[in-house]
């Protein structure tokens, strides 16, 4: 079983549209599995690129959100020594125990990736702390 990936309805609809566009580009009347796989690959690459490019820098945080991010970052760094790796699912489950939402934790992981503190490995299933 592949791990669950959080995705919004809007993102799922975008994958469907890209799959349909790929089929049309090949002058095919129906979408095949290869079109869907390519659409998902493009989605994954573009999502990581967006996180790494600094697009998320333009997001404005309230003081409460900054405080929460700081606390989540502290919990993540306590569980993950520099040079160590841990399953993303296990890390999220551990941090949730301190009362944070999965969405807030995932947002924090995006920022830590952008800052270069962590990186995803093994098809985004494992988080590795770089610094």
BELTA-V775250 format. One record per backbone hydrogen bond with DSSP energy under -0.5 kcal/mol. NH is the residue of the N-H (numbers start at 1). CO is the residue of the C=O. If there is no record, write none. Layout:
nh=NH co=CO
nh=NH co=CO
This chain:
nh=12 co=8
nh=13 co=9
nh=14 co=10
nh=15 co=11
nh=16 co=12
nh=17 co=13
nh=18 co=14
nh=19 co=15
nh=20 co=16
nh=21 co=17
nh=22 co=18
nh=23 co=19
nh=24 co=20
nh=25 co=21
nh=26 co=22
nh=26 co=23
nh=27 co=24
nh=28 co=23
nh=36 co=32
nh=37 co=33
nh=38 co=34
nh=39 co=35
nh=40 co=36
nh=41 co=37
nh=42 co=38
nh=43 co=39
nh=44 co=40
nh=45 co=41
nh=46 co=42
nh=47 co=43
nh=48 co=44
nh=49 co=45
nh=50 co=46
nh=51 co=47
nh=52 co=48
nh=53 co=49
nh=54 co=50
nh=55 co=50
nh=56 co=50
nh=57 co=54
nh=58 co=55
nh=59 co=56
nh=66 co=62
nh=67 co=63
nh=68 co=64
nh=69 co=65
nh=70 co=66
nh=71 co=67
nh=72 co=68
nh=73 co=69
nh=74 co=70
nh=75 co=71
nh=76 co=72
nh=77 co=73
nh=78 co=74
nh=79 co=75
nh=80 co=76
nh=81 co=79
nh=83 co=129
nh=84 co=81
nh=86 co=127
nh=88 co=125
nh=91 co=87
nh=92 co=88
nh=93 co=89
nh=94 co=90
nh=95 co=91
nh=96 co=92
nh=97 co=93
nh=98 co=95
nh=99 co=96
nh=100 co=95
nh=105 co=101
nh=106 co=102
nh=107 co=103
nh=108 co=104
nh=109 co=105
nh=110 co=106
nh=111 co=107
nh=112 co=108
nh=113 co=109
nh=114 co=110
nh=115 co=111
nh=116 co=112
nh=116 co=113
nh=117 co=112
nh=118 co=112
nh=119 co=128
nh=121 co=126
nh=125 co=121
nh=125 co=122
nh=126 co=121
nh=127 co=86
nh=128 co=119
nh=129 co=84
nh=130 co=117
nh=130 co=128
nh=131 co=117
